């Protein structure tokens, strides 16, 4: 019995399956734009795909970047700052949503507390523009976020 790996145009194994029949997918065929490659049934493809890339005729080794913000392109890992900043904005939006109530007319907060939250909310809106991407950060929650006021 075999496993079948589906290889994208960058040479990465994107998905794999155990089809139940060794003859369902032919080695070298293309399915949905992906190259079909056969693997032994006992191979841990999830681990193999991290460190191996198909170059069109053979497998070669690569280091693994355990980051959803790095993509394998043209034989190298490329940091996708746009993806990271989108994740930052997603967390930021959640933080803004969590304190929307502080700015409503019927909020039980004092004017001073409302002002503190208004300042905090502006800091959150500005925050994505302050993120230093030069070190290729990958931990959205590990950033130095503005501190929420205490009530």
Buried (B, 14 or more C-beta within 10 A) or exposed (E): EBBBBBBBEEBBBEEBEEEEEEEEBEEEEEEEEBBBBBBEEEEEBEEBBBEBBBEEEEBEEBEEBEBEBBBBEEEEBEBBBEBBBEBBBEBBEEBEEEBEEBEEEEEEBEEEBBEBBBEBBEBBBEBBEEBEEEEBBBEBEEBEBBEBBEE
